[in-house]
C-alpha cells in the first residue's frame, strides 16, 4: 500500500516553502515519525516526518524546489522494509552467545624449575608480580636464590596471577608449586611448550 507524504501547514499567511534537505533517499527504510526532509520558508524551518513505517518509494519534489501547502512530496510503500529488517536481526543474539562459551578460564601451576646438579631447594627472593596482575607468557614472575645461583621463574602461560603459594623468604623444593595463574582458554594452548623452554633456560643459568 502506498502512502503520500505532503507539505504540512506552514503557519499563518505562509503558502509555500523551499525543500532544503532530504534526509532519506528512495529505497531507504523509514519509521513512523522519522524525519524525511526539511522545508524552509521566509519565517520558519519545518521538518516533515514520515506518516507511516515502510520504504521511501519515490521523491516527487527535489531539493531546491518550491512547493505549496499540501503539495505532494514523496510516496512511501508501507511495511515493505519492516519485516525483512526484523527477521535479519533475530539471529544476532544467538551469534553473540557462541563466543561466551569460549570464555571459561583454567588454572596453570607455576613450578620451581630445575635448579642445577645437586641443588634440591631454593629460597624465594623477590616477587616481580602481585596477585591480580596480568602476566604474559615467559614474563618473569619471581626470583629464586640457591647457594650456587639465582634463578628467575617465567610465566608458563598468559593470564592473571591468581595465587602466590610460596611467599618471599620461603624455602621451596625443586619442582614445587609456587603460584597459580588463571589462564584463558586461548592462552592454555601456549602453556604446554612453556615448561621445556623454561627448564632449558634455567639449566643454562645454573651452569
Biotite code that builds the C-alpha atoms (Angstrom):
import biotite.structure as struc

atoms = struc.array([
    struc.Atom([0.000, 0.000, 0.000], chain_id="A", res_id=1, res_name="UNK", atom_name="CA", element="C"),
    struc.Atom([1.351, 3.430, -0.999], chain_id="A", res_id=2, res_name="UNK", atom_name="CA", element="C"),
    struc.Atom([1.074, 6.439, 1.305], chain_id="A", res_id=3, res_name="UNK", atom_name="CA", element="C"),
    struc.Atom([1.569, 10.022, 0.142], chain_id="A", res_id=4, res_name="UNK", atom_name="CA", element="C"),
    struc.Atom([3.784, 12.473, 2.014], chain_id="A", res_id=5, res_name="UNK", atom_name="CA", element="C"),
    struc.Atom([2.508, 16.048, 1.660], chain_id="A", res_id=6, res_name="UNK", atom_name="CA", element="C"),
    struc.Atom([3.604, 19.527, 2.757], chain_id="A", res_id=7, res_name="UNK", atom_name="CA", element="C"),
    struc.Atom([2.173, 20.258, 6.226], chain_id="A", res_id=8, res_name="UNK", atom_name="CA", element="C"),
    struc.Atom([0.656, 23.553, 7.379], chain_id="A", res_id=9, res_name="UNK", atom_name="CA", element="C"),
    struc.Atom([3.426, 26.136, 7.329], chain_id="A", res_id=10, res_name="UNK", atom_name="CA", element="C"),
    struc.Atom([1.936, 28.845, 9.529], chain_id="A", res_id=11, res_name="UNK", atom_name="CA", element="C"),
    struc.Atom([-0.244, 31.927, 9.181], chain_id="A", res_id=12, res_name="UNK", atom_name="CA", element="C"),
    struc.Atom([-0.014, 33.650, 5.807], chain_id="A", res_id=13, res_name="UNK", atom_name="CA", element="C"),
    struc.Atom([2.716, 31.215, 4.636], chain_id="A", res_id=14, res_name="UNK", atom_name="CA", element="C"),
    struc.Atom([1.630, 29.486, 1.434], chain_id="A", res_id=15, res_name="UNK", atom_name="CA", element="C"),
    struc.Atom([4.852, 27.990, 0.073], chain_id="A", res_id=16, res_name="UNK", atom_name="CA", element="C"),
    struc.Atom([8.274, 26.640, 1.113], chain_id="A", res_id=17, res_name="UNK", atom_name="CA", element="C"),
    struc.Atom([11.524, 25.515, -0.443], chain_id="A", res_id=18, res_name="UNK", atom_name="CA", element="C"),
    struc.Atom([12.826, 21.975, 0.029], chain_id="A", res_id=19, res_name="UNK", atom_name="CA", element="C"),
    struc.Atom([16.173, 22.421, 1.782], chain_id="A", res_id=20, res_name="UNK", atom_name="CA", element="C"),
    struc.Atom([17.312, 18.849, 2.525], chain_id="A", res_id=21, res_name="UNK", atom_name="CA", element="C"),
    struc.Atom([16.158, 15.275, 2.059], chain_id="A", res_id=22, res_name="UNK", atom_name="CA", element="C"),
    struc.Atom([17.354, 13.057, 4.936], chain_id="A", res_id=23, res_name="UNK", atom_name="CA", element="C"),
    struc.Atom([16.285, 9.899, 3.093], chain_id="A", res_id=24, res_name="UNK", atom_name="CA", element="C"),
    struc.Atom([16.611, 8.629, -0.467], chain_id="A", res_id=25, res_name="UNK", atom_name="CA", element="C"),
    struc.Atom([14.436, 6.225, -2.481], chain_id="A", res_id=26, res_name="UNK", atom_name="CA", element="C"),
    struc.Atom([14.848, 2.667, -1.212], chain_id="A", res_id=27, res_name="UNK", atom_name="CA", element="C"),
    struc.Atom([15.622, 3.708, 2.377], chain_id="A", res_id=28, res_name="UNK", atom_name="CA", element="C"),
    struc.Atom([13.623, 2.182, 5.231], chain_id="A", res_id=29, res_name="UNK", atom_name="CA", element="C"),
    struc.Atom([11.733, 4.720, 7.346], chain_id="A", res_id=30, res_name="UNK", atom_name="CA", element="C"),
    struc.Atom([9.983, 4.521, 10.706], chain_id="A", res_id=31, res_name="UNK", atom_name="CA", element="C"),
    struc.Atom([6.839, 6.296, 11.819], chain_id="A", res_id=32, res_name="UNK", atom_name="CA", element="C"),
    struc.Atom([7.623, 9.965, 12.655], chain_id="A", res_id=33, res_name="UNK", atom_name="CA", element="C"),
    struc.Atom([11.197, 9.639, 11.340], chain_id="A", res_id=34, res_name="UNK", atom_name="CA", element="C"),
    struc.Atom([12.215, 12.912, 9.656], chain_id="A", res_id=35, res_name="UNK", atom_name="CA", element="C"),
    struc.Atom([12.173, 12.683, 5.870], chain_id="A", res_id=36, res_name="UNK", atom_name="CA", element="C"),
    struc.Atom([13.046, 16.200, 4.747], chain_id="A", res_id=37, res_name="UNK", atom_name="CA", element="C"),
    struc.Atom([13.369, 19.809, 5.837], chain_id="A", res_id=38, res_name="UNK", atom_name="CA", element="C"),
    struc.Atom([11.427, 22.736, 4.337], chain_id="A", res_id=39, res_name="UNK", atom_name="CA", element="C"),
    struc.Atom([12.374, 26.400, 4.625], chain_id="A", res_id=40, res_name="UNK", atom_name="CA", element="C"),
    struc.Atom([10.111, 29.429, 4.471], chain_id="A", res_id=41, res_name="UNK", atom_name="CA", element="C"),
    struc.Atom([10.888, 33.110, 4.994], chain_id="A", res_id=42, res_name="UNK", atom_name="CA", element="C"),
    struc.Atom([9.738, 32.682, 8.604], chain_id="A", res_id=43, res_name="UNK", atom_name="CA", element="C"),
    struc.Atom([10.422, 29.142, 9.827], chain_id="A", res_id=44, res_name="UNK", atom_name="CA", element="C"),
    struc.Atom([12.132, 25.841, 9.103], chain_id="A", res_id=45, res_name="UNK", atom_name="CA", element="C"),
    struc.Atom([9.772, 22.857, 9.048], chain_id="A", res_id=46, res_name="UNK", atom_name="CA", element="C"),
    struc.Atom([10.745, 19.183, 9.306], chain_id="A", res_id=47, res_name="UNK", atom_name="CA", element="C"),
    struc.Atom([8.445, 16.674, 7.599], chain_id="A", res_id=48, res_name="UNK", atom_name="CA", element="C"),
    struc.Atom([8.018, 13.345, 9.457], chain_id="A", res_id=49, res_name="UNK", atom_name="CA", element="C"),
    struc.Atom([7.051, 10.033, 7.900], chain_id="A", res_id=50, res_name="UNK", atom_name="CA", element="C"),
    struc.Atom([3.346, 9.288, 8.426], chain_id="A", res_id=51, res_name="UNK", atom_name="CA", element="C"),
    struc.Atom([3.922, 5.511, 8.254], chain_id="A", res_id=52, res_name="UNK", atom_name="CA", element="C"),
    struc.Atom([6.656, 2.874, 8.513], chain_id="A", res_id=53, res_name="UNK", atom_name="CA", element="C"),
    struc.Atom([7.921, 1.355, 5.272], chain_id="A", res_id=54, res_name="UNK", atom_name="CA", element="C"),
    struc.Atom([10.245, 2.147, 2.375], chain_id="A", res_id=55, res_name="UNK", atom_name="CA", element="C"),
    struc.Atom([10.638, 5.523, 0.654], chain_id="A", res_id=56, res_name="UNK", atom_name="CA", element="C"),
    struc.Atom([9.476, 4.586, -2.847], chain_id="A", res_id=57, res_name="UNK", atom_name="CA", element="C"),
    struc.Atom([9.640, 7.950, -4.650], chain_id="A", res_id=58, res_name="UNK", atom_name="CA", element="C"),
    struc.Atom([10.696, 11.545, -4.072], chain_id="A", res_id=59, res_name="UNK", atom_name="CA", element="C"),
    struc.Atom([8.396, 13.802, -6.081], chain_id="A", res_id=60, res_name="UNK", atom_name="CA", element="C"),
    struc.Atom([9.753, 17.219, -5.065], chain_id="A", res_id=61, res_name="UNK", atom_name="CA", element="C"),
    struc.Atom([13.554, 17.509, -5.190], chain_id="A", res_id=62, res_name="UNK", atom_name="CA", element="C"),
    struc.Atom([15.876, 19.694, -3.084], chain_id="A", res_id=63, res_name="UNK", atom_name="CA", element="C"),
    struc.Atom([15.677, 23.370, -4.112], chain_id="A", res_id=64, res_name="UNK", atom_name="CA", element="C"),
    struc.Atom([12.117, 23.131, -5.444], chain_id="A", res_id=65, res_name="UNK", atom_name="CA", element="C"),
    struc.Atom([9.388, 25.430, -4.170], chain_id="A", res_id=66, res_name="UNK", atom_name="CA", element="C"),
    struc.Atom([6.194, 23.711, -3.045], chain_id="A", res_id=67, res_name="UNK", atom_name="CA", element="C"),
    struc.Atom([2.817, 24.883, -1.779], chain_id="A", res_id=68, res_name="UNK", atom_name="CA", element="C"),
    struc.Atom([0.858, 23.762, 1.259], chain_id="A", res_id=69, res_name="UNK", atom_name="CA", element="C"),
    struc.Atom([-0.430, 20.173, 0.833], chain_id="A", res_id=70, res_name="UNK", atom_name="CA", element="C"),
    struc.Atom([1.749, 19.607, -2.238], chain_id="A", res_id=71, res_name="UNK", atom_name="CA", element="C"),
    struc.Atom([2.926, 16.034, -2.847], chain_id="A", res_id=72, res_name="UNK", atom_name="CA", element="C"),
    struc.Atom([6.493, 15.495, -1.639], chain_id="A", res_id=73, res_name="UNK", atom_name="CA", element="C"),
    struc.Atom([7.006, 11.729, -1.778], chain_id="A", res_id=74, res_name="UNK", atom_name="CA", element="C"),
    struc.Atom([5.425, 8.284, -1.629], chain_id="A", res_id=75, res_name="UNK", atom_name="CA", element="C"),
    struc.Atom([6.077, 5.533, 0.929], chain_id="A", res_id=76, res_name="UNK", atom_name="CA", element="C"),
    struc.Atom([5.394, 1.830, 0.476], chain_id="A", res_id=77, res_name="UNK", atom_name="CA", element="C"),
    struc.Atom([4.037, 0.749, 3.857], chain_id="A", res_id=78, res_name="UNK", atom_name="CA", element="C"),
    struc.Atom([5.632, -2.178, 5.685], chain_id="A", res_id=79, res_name="UNK", atom_name="CA", element="C"),
    struc.Atom([7.870, -3.214, 2.769], chain_id="A", res_id=80, res_name="UNK", atom_name="CA", element="C"),
    struc.Atom([11.087, -2.990, 4.772], chain_id="A", res_id=81, res_name="UNK", atom_name="CA", element="C"),
    struc.Atom([9.828, -3.681, 8.274], chain_id="A", res_id=82, res_name="UNK", atom_name="CA", element="C"),
    struc.Atom([9.555, -7.481, 8.092], chain_id="A", res_id=83, res_name="UNK", atom_name="CA", element="C"),
    struc.Atom([12.957, -8.269, 6.483], chain_id="A", res_id=84, res_name="UNK", atom_name="CA", element="C"),
    struc.Atom([14.891, -5.989, 8.851], chain_id="A", res_id=85, res_name="UNK", atom_name="CA", element="C"),
    struc.Atom([13.306, -7.590, 11.926], chain_id="A", res_id=86, res_name="UNK", atom_name="CA", element="C"),
    struc.Atom([13.988, -11.145, 10.813], chain_id="A", res_id=87, res_name="UNK", atom_name="CA", element="C"),
    struc.Atom([17.564, -10.281, 9.864], chain_id="A", res_id=88, res_name="UNK", atom_name="CA", element="C"),
    struc.Atom([18.286, -9.109, 13.392], chain_id="A", res_id=89, res_name="UNK", atom_name="CA", element="C"),
    struc.Atom([16.848, -12.117, 15.227], chain_id="A", res_id=90, res_name="UNK", atom_name="CA", element="C"),
    struc.Atom([19.881, -14.415, 14.721], chain_id="A", res_id=91, res_name="UNK", atom_name="CA", element="C"),
    struc.Atom([22.191, -11.809, 16.272], chain_id="A", res_id=92, res_name="UNK", atom_name="CA", element="C"),
    struc.Atom([21.700, -12.798, 19.956], chain_id="A", res_id=93, res_name="UNK", atom_name="CA", element="C"),
    struc.Atom([22.387, -16.438, 19.110], chain_id="A", res_id=94, res_name="UNK", atom_name="CA", element="C"),
    struc.Atom([25.581, -15.472, 17.293], chain_id="A", res_id=95, res_name="UNK", atom_name="CA", element="C"),
    struc.Atom([26.745, -13.441, 20.276], chain_id="A", res_id=96, res_name="UNK", atom_name="CA", element="C"),
    struc.Atom([26.173, -16.378, 22.613], chain_id="A", res_id=97, res_name="UNK", atom_name="CA", element="C"),
    struc.Atom([28.759, -18.535, 20.845], chain_id="A", res_id=98, res_name="UNK", atom_name="CA", element="C"),
    struc.Atom([31.882, -16.625, 21.989], chain_id="A", res_id=99, res_name="UNK", atom_name="CA", element="C"),
    struc.Atom([30.609, -16.737, 25.570], chain_id="A", res_id=100, res_name="UNK", atom_name="CA", element="C"),
    struc.Atom([31.181, -20.492, 25.633], chain_id="A", res_id=101, res_name="UNK", atom_name="CA", element="C"),
    struc.Atom([34.885, -19.924, 24.983], chain_id="A", res_id=102, res_name="UNK", atom_name="CA", element="C"),
    struc.Atom([35.377, -17.602, 27.972], chain_id="A", res_id=103, res_name="UNK", atom_name="CA", element="C"),
    struc.Atom([35.767, -20.082, 30.864], chain_id="A", res_id=104, res_name="UNK", atom_name="CA", element="C"),
    struc.Atom([39.321, -19.977, 32.169], chain_id="A", res_id=105, res_name="UNK", atom_name="CA", element="C"),
    struc.Atom([41.579, -22.671, 33.583], chain_id="A", res_id=106, res_name="UNK", atom_name="CA", element="C"),
    struc.Atom([44.424, -22.542, 36.063], chain_id="A", res_id=107, res_name="UNK", atom_name="CA", element="C"),
    struc.Atom([48.066, -23.193, 35.281], chain_id="A", res_id=108, res_name="UNK", atom_name="CA", element="C"),
    struc.Atom([50.538, -24.078, 38.047], chain_id="A", res_id=109, res_name="UNK", atom_name="CA", element="C"),
    struc.Atom([53.841, -22.233, 38.287], chain_id="A", res_id=110, res_name="UNK", atom_name="CA", element="C"),
    struc.Atom([56.517, -24.716, 39.346], chain_id="A", res_id=111, res_name="UNK", atom_name="CA", element="C"),
    struc.Atom([60.087, -24.363, 40.576], chain_id="A", res_id=112, res_name="UNK", atom_name="CA", element="C"),
    struc.Atom([62.337, -25.134, 37.574], chain_id="A", res_id=113, res_name="UNK", atom_name="CA", element="C"),
    struc.Atom([65.391, -27.369, 37.582], chain_id="A", res_id=114, res_name="UNK", atom_name="CA", element="C"),
    struc.Atom([67.925, -25.721, 39.868], chain_id="A", res_id=115, res_name="UNK", atom_name="CA", element="C"),
    struc.Atom([71.085, -27.477, 38.712], chain_id="A", res_id=116, res_name="UNK", atom_name="CA", element="C"),
    struc.Atom([73.106, -30.509, 39.712], chain_id="A", res_id=117, res_name="UNK", atom_name="CA", element="C"),
    struc.Atom([72.868, -31.478, 43.385], chain_id="A", res_id=118, res_name="UNK", atom_name="CA", element="C"),
    struc.Atom([70.652, -28.444, 44.142], chain_id="A", res_id=119, res_name="UNK", atom_name="CA", element="C"),
    struc.Atom([67.376, -29.577, 45.690], chain_id="A", res_id=120, res_name="UNK", atom_name="CA", element="C"),
    struc.Atom([65.925, -26.400, 47.169], chain_id="A", res_id=121, res_name="UNK", atom_name="CA", element="C"),
    struc.Atom([65.872, -22.610, 46.805], chain_id="A", res_id=122, res_name="UNK", atom_name="CA", element="C"),
    struc.Atom([64.644, -19.538, 48.650], chain_id="A", res_id=123, res_name="UNK", atom_name="CA", element="C"),
    struc.Atom([62.041, -17.203, 47.116], chain_id="A", res_id=124, res_name="UNK", atom_name="CA", element="C"),
    struc.Atom([63.933, -13.923, 46.915], chain_id="A", res_id=125, res_name="UNK", atom_name="CA", element="C"),
    struc.Atom([61.642, -11.466, 45.108], chain_id="A", res_id=126, res_name="UNK", atom_name="CA", element="C"),
    struc.Atom([58.197, -11.499, 43.515], chain_id="A", res_id=127, res_name="UNK", atom_name="CA", element="C"),
    struc.Atom([58.035, -9.178, 40.494], chain_id="A", res_id=128, res_name="UNK", atom_name="CA", element="C"),
    struc.Atom([54.243, -9.605, 40.236], chain_id="A", res_id=129, res_name="UNK", atom_name="CA", element="C"),
    struc.Atom([51.385, -9.449, 42.735], chain_id="A", res_id=130, res_name="UNK", atom_name="CA", element="C"),
    struc.Atom([48.111, -11.355, 42.889], chain_id="A", res_id=131, res_name="UNK", atom_name="CA", element="C"),
    struc.Atom([45.708, -9.845, 40.345], chain_id="A", res_id=132, res_name="UNK", atom_name="CA", element="C"),
    struc.Atom([48.447, -8.678, 37.970], chain_id="A", res_id=133, res_name="UNK", atom_name="CA", element="C"),
    struc.Atom([48.217, -9.585, 34.284], chain_id="A", res_id=134, res_name="UNK", atom_name="CA", element="C"),
    struc.Atom([51.147, -11.644, 33.009], chain_id="A", res_id=135, res_name="UNK", atom_name="CA", element="C"),
    struc.Atom([52.386, -12.617, 29.553], chain_id="A", res_id=136, res_name="UNK", atom_name="CA", element="C"),
    struc.Atom([53.935, -15.917, 28.520], chain_id="A", res_id=137, res_name="UNK", atom_name="CA", element="C"),
    struc.Atom([57.601, -16.053, 29.661], chain_id="A", res_id=138, res_name="UNK", atom_name="CA", element="C"),
    struc.Atom([57.271, -12.818, 31.661], chain_id="A", res_id=139, res_name="UNK", atom_name="CA", element="C"),
    struc.Atom([59.381, -13.069, 34.828], chain_id="A", res_id=140, res_name="UNK", atom_name="CA", element="C"),
    struc.Atom([57.285, -13.740, 37.926], chain_id="A", res_id=141, res_name="UNK", atom_name="CA", element="C"),
    struc.Atom([59.850, -14.166, 40.693], chain_id="A", res_id=142, res_name="UNK", atom_name="CA", element="C"),
    struc.Atom([63.498, -14.803, 41.501], chain_id="A", res_id=143, res_name="UNK", atom_name="CA", element="C"),
    struc.Atom([64.798, -17.773, 43.480], chain_id="A", res_id=144, res_name="UNK", atom_name="CA", element="C"),
    struc.Atom([68.173, -17.991, 45.187], chain_id="A", res_id=145, res_name="UNK", atom_name="CA", element="C"),
    struc.Atom([70.242, -21.103, 45.914], chain_id="A", res_id=146, res_name="UNK", atom_name="CA", element="C"),
    struc.Atom([73.717, -21.388, 47.441], chain_id="A", res_id=147, res_name="UNK", atom_name="CA", element="C"),
    struc.Atom([75.057, -21.505, 43.871], chain_id="A", res_id=148, res_name="UNK", atom_name="CA", element="C"),
    struc.Atom([72.875, -19.408, 41.540], chain_id="A", res_id=149, res_name="UNK", atom_name="CA", element="C"),
    struc.Atom([69.908, -17.062, 41.213], chain_id="A", res_id=150, res_name="UNK", atom_name="CA", element="C"),
    struc.Atom([67.071, -18.375, 39.068], chain_id="A", res_id=151, res_name="UNK", atom_name="CA", element="C"),
    struc.Atom([64.263, -16.323, 37.510], chain_id="A", res_id=152, res_name="UNK", atom_name="CA", element="C"),
    struc.Atom([60.927, -18.089, 37.050], chain_id="A", res_id=153, res_name="UNK", atom_name="CA", element="C"),
    struc.Atom([58.920, -17.155, 33.901], chain_id="A", res_id=154, res_name="UNK", atom_name="CA", element="C"),
    struc.Atom([55.136, -17.421, 33.489], chain_id="A", res_id=155, res_name="UNK", atom_name="CA", element="C"),
    struc.Atom([54.190, -20.696, 31.746], chain_id="A", res_id=156, res_name="UNK", atom_name="CA", element="C"),
    struc.Atom([51.001, -19.111, 30.346], chain_id="A", res_id=157, res_name="UNK", atom_name="CA", element="C"),
    struc.Atom([49.373, -15.739, 29.752], chain_id="A", res_id=158, res_name="UNK", atom_name="CA", element="C"),
    struc.Atom([46.630, -14.718, 32.158], chain_id="A", res_id=159, res_name="UNK", atom_name="CA", element="C"),
    struc.Atom([46.240, -13.274, 35.651], chain_id="A", res_id=160, res_name="UNK", atom_name="CA", element="C"),
    struc.Atom([48.330, -14.196, 38.699], chain_id="A", res_id=161, res_name="UNK", atom_name="CA", element="C"),
    struc.Atom([45.609, -15.784, 40.820], chain_id="A", res_id=162, res_name="UNK", atom_name="CA", element="C"),
    struc.Atom([47.595, -17.020, 43.843], chain_id="A", res_id=163, res_name="UNK", atom_name="CA", element="C"),
    struc.Atom([51.099, -16.824, 45.309], chain_id="A", res_id=164, res_name="UNK", atom_name="CA", element="C"),
    struc.Atom([51.724, -20.037, 47.281], chain_id="A", res_id=165, res_name="UNK", atom_name="CA", element="C"),
    struc.Atom([55.367, -19.514, 48.268], chain_id="A", res_id=166, res_name="UNK", atom_name="CA", element="C"),
    struc.Atom([55.984, -16.072, 49.765], chain_id="A", res_id=167, res_name="UNK", atom_name="CA", element="C"),
    struc.Atom([59.251, -14.153, 49.740], chain_id="A", res_id=168, res_name="UNK", atom_name="CA", element="C"),
    struc.Atom([61.739, -15.701, 52.158], chain_id="A", res_id=169, res_name="UNK", atom_name="CA", element="C"),
    struc.Atom([60.232, -19.189, 51.988], chain_id="A", res_id=170, res_name="UNK", atom_name="CA", element="C"),
    struc.Atom([62.329, -22.214, 51.047], chain_id="A", res_id=171, res_name="UNK", atom_name="CA", element="C"),
    struc.Atom([60.936, -24.387, 48.255], chain_id="A", res_id=172, res_name="UNK", atom_name="CA", element="C"),
    struc.Atom([61.990, -27.708, 46.775], chain_id="A", res_id=173, res_name="UNK", atom_name="CA", element="C"),
    struc.Atom([62.790, -28.309, 43.110], chain_id="A", res_id=174, res_name="UNK", atom_name="CA", element="C"),
    struc.Atom([59.583, -28.769, 41.113], chain_id="A", res_id=175, res_name="UNK", atom_name="CA", element="C"),
    struc.Atom([57.423, -27.403, 43.973], chain_id="A", res_id=176, res_name="UNK", atom_name="CA", element="C"),
    struc.Atom([54.333, -25.371, 43.119], chain_id="A", res_id=177, res_name="UNK", atom_name="CA", element="C"),
    struc.Atom([54.877, -21.700, 43.937], chain_id="A", res_id=178, res_name="UNK", atom_name="CA", element="C"),
    struc.Atom([51.944, -19.908, 42.262], chain_id="A", res_id=179, res_name="UNK", atom_name="CA", element="C"),
    struc.Atom([48.798, -20.296, 40.175], chain_id="A", res_id=180, res_name="UNK", atom_name="CA", element="C"),
    struc.Atom([47.870, -18.417, 37.006], chain_id="A", res_id=181, res_name="UNK", atom_name="CA", element="C"),
    struc.Atom([44.273, -18.097, 35.795], chain_id="A", res_id=182, res_name="UNK", atom_name="CA", element="C"),
    struc.Atom([44.797, -18.541, 32.073], chain_id="A", res_id=183, res_name="UNK", atom_name="CA", element="C"),
    struc.Atom([42.167, -18.033, 29.387], chain_id="A", res_id=184, res_name="UNK", atom_name="CA", element="C"),
    struc.Atom([41.141, -20.958, 27.167], chain_id="A", res_id=185, res_name="UNK", atom_name="CA", element="C"),
    struc.Atom([43.032, -19.407, 24.261], chain_id="A", res_id=186, res_name="UNK", atom_name="CA", element="C"),
    struc.Atom([46.206, -18.990, 26.300], chain_id="A", res_id=187, res_name="UNK", atom_name="CA", element="C"),
    struc.Atom([46.195, -22.558, 27.602], chain_id="A", res_id=188, res_name="UNK", atom_name="CA", element="C"),
    struc.Atom([47.395, -23.769, 24.215], chain_id="A", res_id=189, res_name="UNK", atom_name="CA", element="C"),
    struc.Atom([50.674, -21.953, 24.774], chain_id="A", res_id=190, res_name="UNK", atom_name="CA", element="C"),
    struc.Atom([51.138, -23.388, 28.251], chain_id="A", res_id=191, res_name="UNK", atom_name="CA", element="C"),
    struc.Atom([52.242, -26.848, 27.118], chain_id="A", res_id=192, res_name="UNK", atom_name="CA", element="C"),
    struc.Atom([55.504, -25.893, 25.373], chain_id="A", res_id=193, res_name="UNK", atom_name="CA", element="C"),
    struc.Atom([56.444, -23.416, 28.097], chain_id="A", res_id=194, res_name="UNK", atom_name="CA", element="C"),
    struc.Atom([57.948, -25.789, 30.734], chain_id="A", res_id=195, res_name="UNK", atom_name="CA", element="C"),
    struc.Atom([60.630, -27.323, 28.455], chain_id="A", res_id=196, res_name="UNK", atom_name="CA", element="C"),
    struc.Atom([61.674, -23.847, 27.340], chain_id="A", res_id=197, res_name="UNK", atom_name="CA", element="C"),
    struc.Atom([61.804, -22.698, 30.962], chain_id="A", res_id=198, res_name="UNK", atom_name="CA", element="C"),
    struc.Atom([63.891, -25.651, 32.138], chain_id="A", res_id=199, res_name="UNK", atom_name="CA", element="C"),
    struc.Atom([66.367, -25.236, 29.311], chain_id="A", res_id=200, res_name="UNK", atom_name="CA", element="C"),
    struc.Atom([66.897, -21.614, 30.267], chain_id="A", res_id=201, res_name="UNK", atom_name="CA", element="C"),
    struc.Atom([67.412, -22.404, 33.944], chain_id="A", res_id=202, res_name="UNK", atom_name="CA", element="C"),
    struc.Atom([69.882, -25.209, 33.285], chain_id="A", res_id=203, res_name="UNK", atom_name="CA", element="C"),
    struc.Atom([71.980, -22.721, 31.329], chain_id="A", res_id=204, res_name="UNK", atom_name="CA", element="C"),
    struc.Atom([71.867, -20.282, 34.260], chain_id="A", res_id=205, res_name="UNK", atom_name="CA", element="C"),
    struc.Atom([72.866, -22.996, 36.720], chain_id="A", res_id=206, res_name="UNK", atom_name="CA", element="C"),
    struc.Atom([75.993, -23.662, 34.744], chain_id="A", res_id=207, res_name="UNK", atom_name="CA", element="C"),
])
